Amino acid sequence: MDIKSLSSKYDGYSIDQYCPPPNYELAGKDFLFIMDDGYDYRLSVIDGKKLEWNLAGEAPNPASYLCQKGDETTYLLSFVLEGVRPRASHSFVIDLENMLVTRAVSRMGLNPKDPYIVKTEFEFGVIAQEGVELPLKRHSFTSDLIGTAVEWTYGAHLTCVHAYYCANYYRITYPRNPHIPDEIMRANWPFDGFMSLLPSSDEPTSYIKIKDGIYLFSLTELNQNKLIKEHVPFRSMNMLFLQNYNRLFQVGRSFGTIIRDGEDEPVHINFGAYGRLAEVDEDFLNQPNPFTT
């Protein structure tokens, strides 16, 4: 057996090689989320694959869901709305330790010039408990991660460094792996390919604190889609990263579109990575962002 060939089934763009198995621990549970926008939201997780959801007072809607676990009591659950066009995704960080919830609604088709662009909006709320007063505490946008960087490893051939350098952007770089020949690295993740066509790797982001050591990081590949979309198959992917800094791993959800053989293919997948805190060159961190004033 050629051991070196075993990882070949994962191409260089794969971000799910180190993804944990799907989590089914919420199966059989019913939630009432009291959201700060004034719309209560019901979620009934039927089994390991199906759920029903509705705004309070409306008829329930079926959906197939994905779920991953950030720690013993924190879950990232996501589903695509069935029969809705343009496509839309609802994702929830369900925090059973503090009985809090963050909802991310990602929609396509809102930009009349580019239907692939994904727009994601967040809402905070609490998980209702019978006989328990609703807490004042919420998950919240945060600056805790600003000035830090993490090297995330998604697979045998894919490692990247996320630099969280300002409140609403991030930038990315790809360390060379001394154990993998350069020609394989370039073939799987082109350092000198499409990324060099961009003035910068900066993309819009959001940072949300779930609790100590647990953060939700949201990234939308907007500038890549606008500037070089003819060179890459991915279109304006929105990625939600539930990042555990106590154990330095992440689980996540990707929502968007990939073009294969000229045809649109919807994307809604989970991924995972392990990480290590990284040092990033100051010149890289201090480069101006060409997309801001």
Backbone as CSV, one residue per row, in Angstrom:
resi,resn,N_x,N_y,N_z,CA_x,CA_y,CA_z,C_x,C_y,C_z
1,MET,0.845,-1.207,0.000,0.000,0.000,0.000,0.873,1.247,0.000
2,ASP,0.520,2.208,-0.870,1.237,3.479,-0.904,0.593,4.435,0.089
3,ILE,1.190,4.555,1.271,0.617,5.388,2.327,0.472,6.835,1.864
4,LYS,1.401,7.308,1.039,1.378,8.705,0.605,0.145,9.023,-0.229
5,SER,-0.482,8.024,-0.810,-1.632,8.272,-1.684,-2.946,8.323,-0.929
6,LEU,-2.946,8.010,0.365,-4.207,7.870,1.081,-4.974,9.173,1.201
7,SER,-4.269,10.300,1.277,-4.956,11.578,1.424,-5.362,12.183,0.092
8,SER,-5.119,11.475,-1.018,-5.359,12.070,-2.322,-6.835,12.274,-2.619
9,LYS,-7.733,11.576,-1.898,-9.154,11.757,-2.175,-9.635,13.141,-1.735
10,TYR,-8.855,13.820,-0.898,-9.180,15.188,-0.499,-8.378,16.136,-1.377
11,ASP,-9.079,16.935,-2.196,-8.326,17.877,-3.017,-7.905,19.075,-2.163
12,GLY,-7.128,19.958,-2.744,-6.535,21.044,-1.982,-7.526,22.060,-1.472
13,TYR,-8.721,22.100,-2.060,-9.725,23.068,-1.614,-10.616,22.489,-0.521
14,SER,-10.412,21.236,-0.166,-11.262,20.596,0.825,-11.006,21.183,2.206
15,ILE,-12.066,21.591,2.870,-11.945,22.102,4.232,-12.637,21.177,5.228
16,ASP,-13.031,19.980,4.787,-13.761,19.091,5.681,-13.031,17.806,6.013
17,GLN,-11.751,17.713,5.652,-11.009,16.484,5.942,-10.929,16.236,7.438
18,TYR,-10.743,17.295,8.230,-10.624,17.150,9.684,-11.906,17.570,10.401
19,CYS,-13.026,17.545,9.668,-14.309,17.890,10.274,-14.768,16.789,11.223
20,PRO,-15.208,17.120,12.441,-15.742,16.087,13.330,-17.016,15.476,12.743
21,PRO,-17.418,14.314,13.239,-18.676,13.709,12.775,-19.865,14.606,13.109
22,PRO,-20.970,14.463,12.374,-22.176,15.235,12.715,-22.601,14.968,14.151
23,ASN,-23.161,15.985,14.775,-23.603,15.860,16.161,-25.130,15.758,16.196
24,TYR,-25.636,14.774,16.947,-27.072,14.519,17.006,-27.639,14.729,18.408
25,GLU,-26.901,15.380,19.285,-27.321,15.473,20.677,-28.561,16.328,20.891
26,LEU,-28.900,17.185,19.939,-30.094,18.026,20.089,-31.358,17.332,19.593
27,ALA,-31.227,16.131,19.022,-32.396,15.409,18.524,-33.411,15.193,19.644
28,GLY,-34.677,15.474,19.336,-35.747,15.322,20.309,-35.994,16.541,21.177
29,LYS,-35.207,17.593,21.006,-35.348,18.791,21.839,-36.159,19.865,21.111
30,ASP,-36.940,20.620,21.887,-37.719,21.751,21.383,-37.222,23.026,22.038
31,PHE,-37.051,24.061,21.234,-36.557,25.339,21.741,-37.523,26.466,21.375
32,LEU,-37.664,27.403,22.283,-38.312,28.680,21.987,-37.274,29.763,22.214
33,PHE,-36.869,30.411,21.124,-35.880,31.475,21.198,-36.600,32.816,21.260
34,ILE,-36.336,33.581,22.296,-36.882,34.934,22.429,-35.824,35.884,21.873
35,MET,-36.060,36.365,20.651,-35.048,37.138,19.948,-35.241,38.629,20.184
36,ASP,-34.145,39.365,20.146,-34.182,40.795,20.436,-34.869,41.609,19.346
37,ASP,-35.111,41.020,18.166,-35.835,41.754,17.123,-37.345,41.701,17.325
38,GLY,-37.792,41.014,18.391,-39.221,40.976,18.702,-39.963,39.795,18.120
39,TYR,-39.279,38.940,17.362,-39.919,37.768,16.763,-39.444,36.507,17.473
40,ASP,-40.355,35.846,18.183,-40.006,34.595,18.839,-39.888,33.499,17.779
41,TYR,-38.986,32.575,18.014,-38.607,31.595,16.996,-38.630,30.211,17.629
42,ARG,-39.396,29.295,17.049,-39.481,27.927,17.556,-38.636,26.992,16.697
43,LEU,-37.936,26.085,17.368,-37.096,25.104,16.693,-37.338,23.754,17.351
44,SER,-37.826,22.787,16.562,-38.056,21.434,17.061,-37.148,20.485,16.296
45,VAL,-36.166,19.930,16.980,-35.210,19.021,16.347,-35.799,17.617,16.440
46,ILE,-36.239,17.091,15.304,-36.989,15.844,15.307,-36.082,14.647,15.519
47,ASP,-35.013,14.560,14.730,-34.088,13.435,14.845,-32.704,13.917,14.416
48,GLY,-31.833,13.001,13.975,-30.483,13.385,13.620,-30.354,14.101,12.299
49,LYS,-31.445,14.203,11.533,-31.370,14.835,10.223,-32.410,15.925,10.007
50,LYS,-33.586,15.796,10.608,-34.702,16.669,10.305,-35.073,17.543,11.500
51,LEU,-35.606,18.719,11.186,-36.179,19.597,12.195,-37.363,20.341,11.600
52,GLU,-38.071,21.042,12.471,-39.112,21.976,12.054,-38.850,23.312,12.722
53,TRP,-39.129,24.393,11.989,-38.891,25.726,12.530,-40.048,26.636,12.128
54,ASN,-40.276,27.654,12.913,-41.273,28.670,12.562,-41.137,29.872,13.469
55,LEU,-41.535,31.007,12.950,-41.752,32.160,13.805,-43.011,31.893,14.616
56,ALA,-43.032,32.328,15.882,-44.155,32.047,16.765,-45.460,32.511,16.119
57,GLY,-46.455,31.618,16.109,-47.750,31.936,15.527,-47.903,31.510,14.087
58,GLU,-46.805,31.090,13.434,-46.871,30.645,12.050,-46.754,29.128,11.978
59,ALA,-47.101,28.566,10.828,-47.034,27.120,10.647,-45.580,26.672,10.588
60,PRO,-45.270,25.483,11.090,-43.890,24.987,11.056,-43.439,24.636,9.652
61,ASN,-42.129,24.784,9.430,-41.496,24.475,8.151,-40.479,23.364,8.353
62,PRO,-40.437,22.352,7.461,-39.450,21.284,7.595,-38.102,21.704,7.007
63,ALA,-37.038,21.103,7.502,-35.700,21.351,6.961,-34.781,20.221,7.389
64,SER,-33.753,19.987,6.591,-32.651,19.104,6.970,-31.540,19.970,7.544
65,TYR,-30.906,19.515,8.613,-29.951,20.368,9.303,-28.580,19.722,9.430
66,LEU,-27.593,20.578,9.692,-26.247,20.179,10.070,-25.997,20.678,11.485
67,CYS,-25.254,19.914,12.279,-24.960,20.357,13.642,-23.564,19.915,14.034
68,GLN,-22.826,20.836,14.655,-21.506,20.563,15.203,-21.436,21.118,16.622
69,LYS,-20.436,20.679,17.355,-20.330,21.008,18.774,-19.034,21.751,19.038
70,GLY,-19.144,22.945,19.689,-17.971,23.744,20.004,-17.359,23.420,21.353
71,ASP,-18.183,23.016,22.299,-17.738,22.452,23.573,-18.900,21.637,24.123
72,GLU,-18.844,21.260,25.403,-19.857,20.340,25.945,-21.275,20.891,25.872
73,THR,-21.444,22.211,25.833,-22.795,22.795,25.910,-23.069,23.829,24.812
74,THR,-22.228,23.876,23.776,-22.376,24.902,22.744,-22.424,24.243,21.375
75,TYR,-23.467,24.562,20.610,-23.724,23.897,19.337,-23.861,24.924,18.217
76,LEU,-23.401,24.547,17.034,-23.640,25.317,15.816,-24.557,24.478,14.935
77,LEU,-25.794,24.945,14.781,-26.811,24.240,14.005,-27.208,25.114,12.828
78,SER,-27.301,24.500,11.637,-27.549,25.283,10.425,-28.420,24.489,9.466
79,PHE,-29.271,25.206,8.725,-30.082,24.562,7.697,-30.414,25.561,6.599
80,VAL,-30.691,25.025,5.417,-31.126,25.819,4.281,-32.642,25.750,4.211
81,LEU,-33.291,26.878,3.989,-34.746,26.922,3.922,-35.242,26.182,2.681
82,GLU,-36.108,25.211,2.887,-36.597,24.390,1.789,-37.610,25.162,0.945
83,GLY,-37.437,25.078,-0.384,-38.380,25.697,-1.298,-38.270,27.197,-1.414
84,VAL,-37.263,27.800,-0.799,-37.093,29.257,-0.833,-36.061,29.609,-1.893
85,ARG,-36.417,30.493,-2.811,-35.522,30.987,-3.853,-35.615,32.507,-3.916
86,PRO,-34.517,33.200,-3.948,-33.133,32.715,-3.841,-32.884,32.014,-2.502
87,ARG,-31.804,31.247,-2.456,-31.510,30.420,-1.301,-31.242,31.248,-0.047
88,ALA,-31.575,30.669,1.095,-31.323,31.311,2.382,-31.000,30.240,3.410
89,SER,-30.181,30.616,4.378,-29.769,29.704,5.441,-30.009,30.361,6.789
90,HIS,-30.513,29.575,7.742,-30.589,29.996,9.134,-29.595,29.177,9.941
91,SER,-28.775,29.840,10.735,-27.788,29.167,11.577,-27.913,29.694,12.998
92,PHE,-27.680,28.805,13.965,-27.829,29.165,15.369,-26.628,28.682,16.168
93,VAL,-26.099,29.550,17.012,-25.206,29.112,18.081,-26.081,28.970,19.313
94,ILE,-26.247,27.726,19.758,-27.121,27.406,20.888,-26.237,27.133,22.099
95,ASP,-26.311,28.034,23.068,-25.444,28.021,24.246,-26.278,27.560,25.441
96,LEU,-26.203,26.253,25.751,-27.026,25.695,26.822,-26.471,25.994,28.209
97,GLU,-25.219,26.396,28.295,-24.672,26.778,29.606,-25.318,28.055,30.110
98,ASN,-25.444,29.032,29.232,-26.010,30.324,29.620,-27.436,30.523,29.119
99,MET,-27.980,29.531,28.384,-29.320,29.582,27.793,-29.484,30.827,26.926
100,LEU,-28.475,31.022,26.054,-28.466,32.134,25.119,-28.358,31.593,23.701
101,VAL,-28.740,32.420,22.720,-28.707,31.998,21.320,-28.305,33.174,20.441
102,THR,-27.544,32.873,19.403,-27.244,33.831,18.331,-27.747,33.220,17.032
103,ARG,-28.507,34.023,16.268,-29.011,33.567,14.974,-28.298,34.320,13.860
104,ALA,-27.850,33.580,12.839,-27.277,34.169,11.631,-28.179,33.805,10.465
105,VAL,-28.690,34.813,9.764,-29.512,34.595,8.575,-28.697,35.018,7.360
106,SER,-28.420,34.056,6.481,-27.637,34.316,5.269,-28.551,34.196,4.064
107,ARG,-28.538,35.225,3.219,-29.421,35.247,2.051,-28.620,35.528,0.794
108,MET,-29.052,34.910,-0.298,-28.540,35.217,-1.624,-29.601,36.003,-2.393
109,GLY,-29.172,36.612,-3.495,-30.132,37.262,-4.378,-30.571,38.646,-3.979
110,LEU,-29.948,39.229,-2.956,-30.336,40.577,-2.529,-29.636,41.661,-3.332
111,ASN,-28.543,41.294,-4.002,-27.793,42.258,-4.803,-28.223,42.114,-6.267
112,PRO,-28.890,43.125,-6.841,-29.415,42.983,-8.200,-28.326,42.853,-9.261
113,LYS,-27.092,43.273,-8.944,-26.000,43.172,-9.907,-25.251,41.847,-9.810
114,ASP,-25.394,41.150,-8.703,-24.666,39.890,-8.522,-25.476,38.971,-7.607
115,PRO,-26.254,38.049,-8.178,-27.124,37.197,-7.357,-26.379,36.199,-6.489
116,TYR,-25.071,36.012,-6.732,-24.301,35.062,-5.928,-23.921,35.629,-4.559
117,ILE,-23.904,36.935,-4.408,-23.427,37.540,-3.169,-24.322,37.148,-1.996
118,VAL,-23.681,36.706,-0.903,-24.381,36.306,0.311,-24.310,37.441,1.325
119,LYS,-25.453,37.797,1.879,-25.503,38.790,2.953,-25.936,38.085,4.231
120,THR,-25.191,38.293,5.313,-25.472,37.633,6.585,-25.746,38.675,7.656
121,GLU,-26.838,38.471,8.376,-27.217,39.359,9.476,-27.382,38.541,10.752
122,PHE,-27.095,39.165,11.885,-27.103,38.475,13.176,-28.173,39.057,14.091
123,GLU,-28.725,38.194,14.924,-29.662,38.610,15.955,-29.360,37.814,17.213
124,PHE,-29.467,38.471,18.361,-29.188,37.829,19.638,-30.488,37.571,20.387
125,GLY,-30.452,36.581,21.267,-31.638,36.276,22.051,-31.333,35.308,23.171
126,VAL,-32.406,34.832,23.807,-32.301,33.907,24.935,-33.156,32.684,24.637
127,ILE,-32.869,31.588,25.334,-33.637,30.356,25.225,-34.624,30.325,26.385
128,ALA,-35.918,30.315,26.070,-36.948,30.373,27.108,-36.941,29.100,27.945
129,GLN,-37.148,29.285,29.259,-37.281,28.169,30.186,-38.512,28.415,31.046
130,GLU,-39.356,27.416,31.156,-40.591,27.568,31.915,-40.283,27.913,33.372
131,GLY,-40.894,28.997,33.837,-40.737,29.407,35.219,-39.448,30.124,35.539
132,VAL,-38.628,30.398,34.516,-37.344,31.065,34.735,-37.382,32.443,34.079
133,GLU,-36.990,33.464,34.823,-36.974,34.824,34.295,-35.913,34.941,33.207
134,LEU,-36.248,35.661,32.147,-35.319,35.818,31.035,-34.115,36.648,31.472
135,PRO,-32.907,36.207,31.144,-31.709,36.941,31.566,-31.500,38.202,30.738
136,LEU,-30.739,39.120,31.285,-30.356,40.328,30.554,-29.137,40.077,29.671
137,LYS,-28.349,39.094,30.049,-27.107,38.801,29.347,-27.372,38.351,27.917
138,ARG,-26.434,38.685,27.002,-26.526,38.259,25.618,-25.129,37.919,25.095
139,HIS,-25.073,37.086,24.046,-23.872,37.062,23.214,-23.725,38.448,22.599
140,SER,-22.515,38.818,22.182,-22.333,40.185,21.692,-21.143,40.280,20.758
141,PHE,-21.186,41.296,19.883,-20.021,41.603,19.069,-18.862,41.971,19.992
142,THR,-17.641,41.646,19.568,-16.494,41.780,20.467,-15.254,42.214,19.712
143,SER,-14.320,42.783,20.452,-12.999,43.115,19.917,-11.914,42.216,20.523
144,ASP,-12.312,41.158,21.238,-11.353,40.311,21.949,-10.275,39.727,21.031
145,LEU,-10.646,39.393,19.797,-9.712,38.695,18.911,-8.774,39.630,18.164
146,ILE,-9.050,40.926,18.214,-8.281,41.869,17.418,-6.817,41.846,17.851
147,GLY,-5.928,41.721,16.845,-4.501,41.668,17.110,-3.959,40.257,17.284
148,THR,-4.815,39.248,17.133,-4.366,37.872,17.255,-4.364,37.191,15.888
149,ALA,-3.710,36.047,15.813,-3.671,35.244,14.586,-3.616,33.780,14.976
150,VAL,-4.248,32.944,14.177,-4.261,31.502,14.423,-3.943,30.779,13.120
151,GLU,-3.067,29.787,13.210,-2.805,28.900,12.081,-3.768,27.721,12.176
152,TRP,-4.664,27.613,11.198,-5.678,26.562,11.184,-5.304,25.502,10.148
153,THR,-5.401,24.235,10.536,-5.110,23.127,9.636,-6.407,22.373,9.350
154,TYR,-6.817,22.397,8.087,-8.085,21.796,7.661,-7.898,20.413,7.042
155,GLY,-6.699,20.117,6.594,-6.450,18.841,5.963,-4.966,18.646,5.743
156,ALA,-4.611,17.506,5.161,-3.208,17.170,4.974,-2.479,18.187,4.118
157,HIS,-3.189,18.855,3.202,-2.559,19.792,2.278,-3.063,21.218,2.447
158,LEU,-3.848,21.489,3.478,-4.417,22.832,3.610,-4.237,23.375,5.016
159,THR,-3.319,24.304,5.137,-3.104,25.055,6.366,-3.066,26.531,6.011
160,CYS,-3.741,27.356,6.809,-3.724,28.796,6.553,-3.696,29.542,7.879
161,VAL,-3.276,30.793,7.814,-3.225,31.648,8.995,-4.263,32.750,8.837
162,HIS,-5.182,32.824,9.787,-6.139,33.915,9.861,-5.570,35.002,10.768
163,ALA,-5.462,36.195,10.246,-5.015,37.345,11.033,-6.221,38.217,11.325
164,TYR,-6.589,38.309,12.593,-7.761,39.087,13.020,-7.262,40.468,13.441
165,TYR,-7.147,41.341,12.469,-6.370,42.555,12.713,-7.210,43.807,12.937
166,CYS,-8.510,43.787,12.611,-9.350,44.960,12.872,-10.788,44.509,13.079
167,ALA,-11.677,45.455,13.390,-13.011,45.116,13.884,-13.898,44.424,12.860
168,ASN,-13.735,44.682,11.584,-14.675,44.134,10.605,-14.005,43.575,9.351
169,TYR,-12.729,43.254,9.449,-12.019,42.583,8.358,-11.043,41.569,8.949
170,TYR,-10.601,40.658,8.101,-9.497,39.773,8.430,-8.629,39.674,7.187
171,ARG,-7.464,39.085,7.317,-6.657,38.752,6.142,-6.016,37.389,6.362
172,ILE,-5.590,36.779,5.266,-5.169,35.389,5.310,-3.831,35.213,4.608
173,THR,-3.041,34.276,5.099,-1.801,33.905,4.443,-1.636,32.401,4.571
174,TYR,-0.769,31.838,3.727,-0.612,30.388,3.662,0.848,30.021,3.926
175,PRO,1.138,29.448,5.095,2.525,29.057,5.376,2.926,27.873,4.523
176,ARG,4.160,27.892,4.070,4.667,26.738,3.343,4.962,25.597,4.317
177,ASN,4.618,24.397,3.888,4.831,23.213,4.708,6.116,22.527,4.257
178,PRO,7.141,22.458,5.124,8.424,21.867,4.703,8.328,20.379,4.387
179,HIS,7.224,19.732,4.812,7.069,18.303,4.582,6.328,17.990,3.290
180,ILE,5.829,19.042,2.596,5.086,18.839,1.357,5.811,19.568,0.238
181,PRO,6.142,18.900,-0.855,6.855,19.572,-1.947,6.079,20.780,-2.474
182,ASP,6.831,21.811,-2.892,6.212,23.035,-3.362,5.252,22.788,-4.521
183,GLU,5.591,21.845,-5.422,4.725,21.634,-6.578,3.364,21.081,-6.159
184,ILE,3.329,20.289,-5.079,2.048,19.790,-4.565,1.280,20.914,-3.896
185,MET,1.987,21.728,-3.121,1.332,22.864,-2.477,0.705,23.791,-3.503
186,ARG,1.454,24.109,-4.543,0.927,25.033,-5.555,-0.235,24.408,-6.316
187,ALA,-0.149,23.113,-6.564,-1.226,22.448,-7.294,-2.507,22.418,-6.484
188,ASN,-2.367,22.331,-5.157,-3.544,22.211,-4.316,-4.055,23.556,-3.811
189,TRP,-3.175,24.494,-3.603,-3.606,25.810,-3.111,-2.657,26.845,-3.699
190,PRO,-3.032,27.490,-4.816,-2.088,28.250,-5.642,-1.625,29.559,-5.008
191,PHE,-0.481,29.505,-4.324,0.088,30.713,-3.730,0.323,31.784,-4.802
192,ASP,0.769,31.332,-5.966,1.097,32.276,-7.029,-0.025,32.339,-8.067
193,GLY,-1.212,31.824,-7.705,-2.338,31.787,-8.621,-3.334,32.881,-8.347
194,PHE,-4.582,32.507,-8.058,-5.641,33.511,-8.003,-5.456,34.519,-6.878
195,MET,-4.840,34.116,-5.743,-4.682,35.079,-4.655,-3.798,36.248,-5.066
196,SER,-2.854,36.006,-5.970,-1.973,37.091,-6.411,-2.708,38.100,-7.287
197,LEU,-3.920,37.758,-7.745,-4.699,38.677,-8.573,-5.447,39.709,-7.731
198,LEU,-5.516,39.478,-6.436,-6.201,40.409,-5.542,-5.232,41.461,-5.008
199,PRO,-5.705,42.691,-4.793,-4.832,43.691,-4.163,-4.534,43.362,-2.708
200,SER,-5.401,42.564,-2.087,-5.222,42.151,-0.696,-6.186,41.002,-0.428
201,SER,-5.909,40.229,0.601,-6.806,39.130,0.969,-7.905,39.560,1.931
202,ASP,-7.985,40.835,2.257,-8.963,41.316,3.236,-10.390,41.003,2.788
203,GLU,-11.184,40.478,3.715,-12.597,40.227,3.467,-13.403,40.670,4.691
204,PRO,-14.670,41.078,4.488,-15.478,41.544,5.620,-15.830,40.421,6.587
205,THR,-15.803,40.746,7.867,-15.996,39.756,8.915,-16.832,40.333,10.055
206,SER,-17.288,39.433,10.928,-17.916,39.804,12.196,-17.341,38.909,13.281
207,TYR,-17.167,39.465,14.472,-16.629,38.734,15.619,-17.654,38.785,16.752
208,ILE,-18.062,37.631,17.248,-19.086,37.565,18.290,-18.567,36.695,19.431
209,LYS,-18.655,37.212,20.652,-18.271,36.432,21.827,-19.461,35.626,22.306
210,ILE,-19.289,34.309,22.389,-20.325,33.437,22.906,-20.166,33.283,24.422
211,LYS,-18.954,32.998,24.857,-18.598,32.965,26.279,-17.083,32.895,26.346
212,ASP,-16.540,32.830,27.547,-15.081,32.858,27.676,-14.460,31.724,26.865
213,GLY,-13.594,32.091,25.933,-12.877,31.115,25.135,-13.612,30.599,23.919
214,ILE,-14.881,30.967,23.726,-15.687,30.491,22.602,-16.187,31.695,21.812
215,TYR,-15.859,31.730,20.516,-16.216,32.870,19.668,-16.804,32.382,18.346
216,LEU,-17.712,33.183,17.815,-18.220,32.966,16.464,-17.576,33.995,15.554
217,PHE,-16.888,33.495,14.526,-16.230,34.348,13.542,-16.937,34.132,12.211
218,SER,-17.422,35.213,11.598,-18.130,35.136,10.324,-17.314,35.816,9.250
219,LEU,-17.171,35.124,8.120,-16.386,35.607,6.986,-17.208,35.465,5.717
220,THR,-17.241,36.520,4.898,-17.882,36.448,3.592,-16.864,36.797,2.522
221,GLU,-16.692,35.881,1.562,-15.711,36.094,0.488,-16.315,37.031,-0.564
222,LEU,-16.382,38.292,-0.206,-17.058,39.286,-1.035,-16.128,39.890,-2.078
223,ASN,-14.964,40.349,-1.645,-14.043,41.002,-2.583,-13.506,40.019,-3.620
224,GLN,-13.228,38.800,-3.196,-12.795,37.773,-4.134,-13.849,37.570,-5.215
225,ASN,-15.120,37.500,-4.797,-16.200,37.291,-5.760,-16.324,38.459,-6.734
226,LYS,-16.174,39.666,-6.234,-16.350,40.841,-7.097,-15.199,41.029,-8.081
227,LEU,-13.968,40.665,-7.653,-12.792,41.043,-8.438,-12.238,39.938,-9.324
228,ILE,-12.298,38.686,-8.879,-11.627,37.635,-9.656,-12.492,36.386,-9.786
229,LYS,-13.807,36.546,-9.802,-14.668,35.369,-9.779,-14.490,34.456,-10.985
230,GLU,-14.019,34.990,-12.105,-13.813,34.132,-13.268,-12.625,33.190,-13.079
231,HIS,-11.794,33.416,-12.059,-10.598,32.590,-11.837,-10.799,31.509,-10.771
232,VAL,-11.888,31.594,-10.015,-12.112,30.635,-8.937,-13.544,30.111,-9.022
233,PRO,-13.767,28.864,-8.591,-15.118,28.303,-8.693,-16.067,28.770,-7.604
234,PHE,-15.514,29.292,-6.493,-16.351,29.659,-5.363,-16.921,31.058,-5.530
235,ARG,-18.175,31.254,-5.109,-18.847,32.541,-5.229,-19.290,33.031,-3.853
236,SER,-18.723,34.115,-3.387,-19.198,34.831,-2.200,-19.598,33.902,-1.064
237,MET,-18.760,32.936,-0.745,-19.067,31.985,0.314,-19.140,32.697,1.667
238,ASN,-20.222,32.437,2.433,-20.243,32.862,3.826,-19.868,31.680,4.692
239,MET,-18.912,31.907,5.591,-18.422,30.849,6.466,-18.564,31.296,7.914
240,LEU,-19.161,30.432,8.722,-19.289,30.662,10.151,-18.341,29.716,10.871
241,PHE,-17.440,30.278,11.680,-16.447,29.505,12.415,-16.766,29.601,13.908
242,LEU,-17.127,28.489,14.530,-17.277,28.457,15.984,-15.938,28.004,16.552
243,GLN,-15.218,28.952,17.165,-13.812,28.743,17.511,-13.638,28.585,19.021
244,ASN,-13.042,27.472,19.401,-12.790,27.157,20.803,-11.321,27.432,21.092
245,TYR,-11.048,28.519,21.802,-9.668,28.891,22.105,-9.147,28.163,23.338
246,ASN,-10.012,27.526,24.108,-9.547,26.735,25.234,-8.856,25.463,24.755
247,ARG,-9.302,24.953,23.603,-8.746,23.716,23.055,-8.145,23.911,21.665
248,LEU,-8.240,25.111,21.143,-7.700,25.487,19.841,-8.174,24.557,18.720
249,PHE,-9.497,24.532,18.564,-10.073,23.897,17.386,-11.292,24.709,16.985
250,GLN,-11.780,24.455,15.768,-12.973,25.133,15.281,-13.844,24.139,14.527
251,VAL,-15.142,24.408,14.549,-16.091,23.759,13.651,-16.819,24.874,12.917
252,GLY,-17.365,24.552,11.747,-17.971,25.629,10.992,-18.961,25.163,9.957
253,ARG,-19.580,26.162,9.336,-20.560,25.972,8.282,-20.246,26.895,7.121
254,SER,-20.301,26.370,5.883,-20.094,27.169,4.677,-21.377,27.166,3.861
255,PHE,-21.770,28.357,3.360,-23.004,28.515,2.589,-22.727,29.413,1.396
256,GLY,-23.053,28.918,0.206,-22.841,29.712,-0.998,-23.021,28.861,-2.231
257,THR,-22.181,29.109,-3.236,-22.306,28.442,-4.530,-20.922,28.126,-5.077
258,ILE,-20.809,26.963,-5.717,-19.605,26.638,-6.464,-20.014,26.337,-7.901
259,ILE,-19.179,26.759,-8.847,-19.445,26.523,-10.257,-18.656,25.299,-10.698
260,ARG,-19.333,24.248,-11.142,-18.692,23.031,-11.640,-19.163,22.777,-13.069
261,ASP,-18.207,22.719,-13.992,-18.527,22.468,-15.406,-19.583,23.435,-15.920
262,GLY,-19.461,24.685,-15.465,-20.366,25.723,-15.929,-21.733,25.734,-15.275
263,GLU,-21.974,24.853,-14.327,-23.263,24.767,-13.659,-23.144,25.184,-12.197
264,ASP,-24.186,25.861,-11.693,-24.232,26.234,-10.281,-24.488,25.007,-9.418
265,GLU,-23.704,24.868,-8.356,-23.915,23.799,-7.384,-24.014,24.427,-5.999
266,PRO,-25.143,24.246,-5.317,-25.283,24.861,-3.994,-24.339,24.242,-2.979
267,VAL,-23.841,25.064,-2.078,-22.933,24.612,-1.021,-23.577,24.859,0.330
268,HIS,-23.629,23.823,1.141,-24.009,23.937,2.549,-23.351,22.761,3.264
269,ILE,-22.172,22.994,3.809,-21.379,21.925,4.396,-20.822,22.353,5.745
270,ASN,-20.481,21.343,6.540,-19.721,21.576,7.764,-18.245,21.358,7.498
271,PHE,-17.394,21.982,8.324,-15.953,21.775,8.238,-15.371,21.859,9.634
272,GLY,-14.090,21.554,9.752,-13.427,21.632,11.043,-11.927,21.768,10.867
273,ALA,-11.265,22.234,11.906,-9.817,22.412,11.860,-9.260,22.419,13.276
274,TYR,-7.985,22.086,13.385,-7.277,22.307,14.637,-6.294,23.458,14.426
275,GLY,-5.936,24.134,15.509,-5.141,25.350,15.338,-3.999,25.465,16.320
276,ARG,-3.212,26.510,16.071,-2.188,26.930,17.028,-2.045,28.433,16.885
277,LEU,-1.800,29.103,17.997,-1.588,30.546,17.950,-0.345,30.845,17.117
278,ALA,-0.440,31.871,16.292,0.619,32.149,15.320,1.134,33.571,15.488
279,GLU,2.372,33.757,15.093,2.971,35.083,14.995,2.975,35.483,13.526
280,VAL,2.502,36.677,13.248,2.418,37.163,11.871,3.334,38.363,11.712
281,ASP,4.023,38.412,10.608,4.940,39.518,10.331,4.218,40.855,10.436
282,GLU,4.837,41.809,11.127,4.203,43.117,11.333,3.932,43.832,10.014
283,ASP,4.807,43.647,9.039,4.571,44.282,7.742,3.294,43.771,7.105
284,PHE,3.023,42.480,7.276,1.794,41.896,6.746,0.579,42.458,7.473
285,LEU,0.665,42.535,8.788,-0.464,43.042,9.567,-0.736,44.518,9.298
286,ASN,0.303,45.270,9.059,0.150,46.727,8.942,-0.069,47.211,7.502
287,GLN,-0.160,46.296,6.578,-0.466,46.721,5.204,-1.841,47.398,5.172
288,PRO,-1.967,48.489,4.419,-3.271,49.154,4.356,-4.307,48.280,3.677
289,ASN,-5.539,48.421,4.088,-6.659,47.712,3.481,-7.145,48.524,2.288
290,PRO,-7.021,48.011,1.068,-7.397,48.805,-0.112,-8.896,48.972,-0.278
291,PHE,-9.679,48.269,0.540,-11.133,48.322,0.404,-11.781,49.290,1.368
292,THR,-10.972,49.969,2.197,-11.523,50.937,3.146,-10.835,52.279,2.949
293,THR,-11.458,53.329,3.454,-10.892,54.662,3.316,-9.794,54.888,4.352
